[in-house]
Amino acid sequence: MLQREEGFEPILDIQEMFTFIAEKSQNIISSYSADGIFTYISPSVKALLGYTPEEVIGRPATDFNHPEDNIKLRGFRDTFVIDQDTVRFTGRVRHKNGQYRWFETTVEYIREPSENIIQTIGVGRDITDRKEAEETISFLAYHDALTDLPNRRLFTDHVREKLVEHAGLHGLMLLDLDGFKCVNDTFGHDVGDLLLTEAAKRLKNTVGDRGFAARWGGDEFTIFLARLSQREELEEFIRRIEEVISEPFLIEGHSLSVRASIGSSLYPEDGESVESLIRKADSGMYRVKNREKKP
């Protein structure tokens, strides 16, 4: 039993102690019935999700979860073992302002003697900042920081998957921007970076849902087109890319012009692996560049 000390008013019963903890907690403490109706939620829900406890109690938990997570939760609940009473789930919960917050919730299932769940106690922790940081790190690991295009690693993985998933003809292109070095030297790297960003947007828009564009490095880009009907389809697309890139770029008040030197390869005719297709396209690109340099 807590002892009374001079100048200190002790919490004498468990209910008062629980109420004190629930009010001061940075987590959301909740309980809901076997059919998923909230029977209690701590006052901290107001600070974390914008609701008063009265707005939550008596409503189904599914009203606040993201629809996709409700599906996962049903499957999750149906598959855990009969004697597993403590589990953890990460999902999105709707704030009163309509936005979703990520919560990591540890739940304890209360069972009757027949092992049926009669009540669930949950302690949810807002992990939105951590989740967003993880997603940013994951994105940067597979995307180019300047253009937001997939990077070499993601492009290679994507093409490798497509070659396994789909038979038939696939096209791969490797291109670089002729005249880019002159832009960099004349106008500076900031303008050069803006040019690369705009070129990336043009490539992405031109490819659309037909394929996959990526930044290979420097002023080099790669494009993959899946399930072509014939080689001529790839050649026609190359001409389209040449036209799109040759259109002047208006950057920082300057009208800048570059051209695309493009090499290509066709699966399986020119290679049956990502590496062999890249090598074929790379050699083709340099043949184009050397041909254009000749008077």
Buried (B, 14 or more C-beta within 10 A) or exposed (E): EEEEEEEEEEEEEEEEEEBEEBEEBEBBBBBBBBEBBBEBBBBBBBEBBBBEBEBBBEBBBBEBBBEEBBEBBEEEBEEEEEEEEEBEBBBBBBBEEEEBBBBBBBBEBEBEEEEEEEBBBBBBBBBBEEBEEEEEEEEEEBBBEEBBBBBBEBBBEBBEEBBEEEEEBBBBBBBBBBBBEEBBEEBEEEBBBBBBBBBBBBBBEBBEEBBBBBBBEEBBBBBBBBBBEEBEBBEEBBEEBBEBBEEEBEBEEBEBEBBBBBBBBBBBEBBEEBEBBBBBBBEBBEEBBEEEEEE
